[in-house]
């Protein structure tokens, strides 16, 4: 049985591994890439939380690129694809 773990993207996993996974996935879009997450974080001042699912040997099986948004009305929240159309 394969074990899959989900966690924050560590420095040991290169950004291109993430983006290669997104590019190869039939449902992957620009909004799923680390570049989009970085742009949105810098432009709007949100904190990125790049989550990924991987097998024990490190093979990426899924990604989720949420940003932590701070709303004066509702407080902090995690938004998976902010500013995506």
C-alpha positions in Angstrom: 0.0 0.0 0.0 1.3 3.4 -0.9 1.5 6.0 1.8 0.9 9.6 0.7 1.8 12.5 3.0 0.7 16.1 2.8 2.8 19.0 4.1 4.2 22.4 3.4 6.7 22.6 0.5 10.2 22.3 1.9 13.2 23.9 0.4 14.5 20.4 -0.6 11.7 20.1 -3.2 12.5 22.4 -6.1 9.9 24.8 -7.4 10.2 23.3 -10.9 9.2 19.9 -9.5 5.9 21.5 -8.3 5.4 23.4 -11.6 6.3 20.3 -13.7 3.6 18.4 -11.9 1.1 21.1 -12.5 2.0 21.4 -16.2 1.6 17.6 -16.7 -1.7 17.4 -14.9 -4.8 17.7 -17.1 -6.5 20.1 -14.7 -3.4 22.2 -13.9 -3.6 25.9 -14.6 -1.4 29.0 -14.2 -3.2 29.6 -10.9 -1.8 26.3 -9.5 1.9 27.3 -10.1 4.3 28.5 -7.5 5.0 31.5 -9.7 1.3 32.6 -9.5 1.3 32.0 -5.7 4.5 34.1 -5.4 3.1 36.9 -7.5 -0.2 37.1 -5.6 1.6 37.0 -2.3 3.9 39.9 -3.2 1.3 42.0 -4.9 -1.3 41.7 -2.1 0.9 41.0 0.9 -0.5 37.6 1.7 1.6 34.7 3.1 2.0 31.6 0.9 1.4 28.1 2.2 2.4 25.8 -0.6 1.0 22.3 0.4 1.8 19.2 -1.5 1.0 15.5 -1.3 3.9 13.1 -1.9 4.9 9.5 -1.7 7.7 8.4 0.7 10.4 8.7 -2.0 9.3 12.3 -2.7 7.2 11.9 -5.9 4.6 14.7 -5.9 1.1 13.4 -6.2 -0.9 16.6 -5.7 -0.6 20.3 -5.0 -2.6 23.0 -3.3 -1.3 26.6 -3.4 -3.3 28.5 -0.8 -2.5 32.0 0.5 -3.2 33.2 4.1 -5.4 36.3 3.8 -6.1 38.6 6.7 -9.6 40.2 6.6 -10.4 43.1 8.9 -13.9 41.8 9.0 -13.4 38.0 9.2 -9.8 37.6 10.4 -7.4 35.1 8.9 -8.4 32.6 6.3 -6.7 30.2 3.8 -7.8 30.7 0.2 -6.7 28.1 -2.3 -6.8 30.1 -5.5 -7.2 33.8 -4.7 -7.5 36.2 -7.6 -8.1 33.3 -10.1 -10.9 33.8 -12.6 
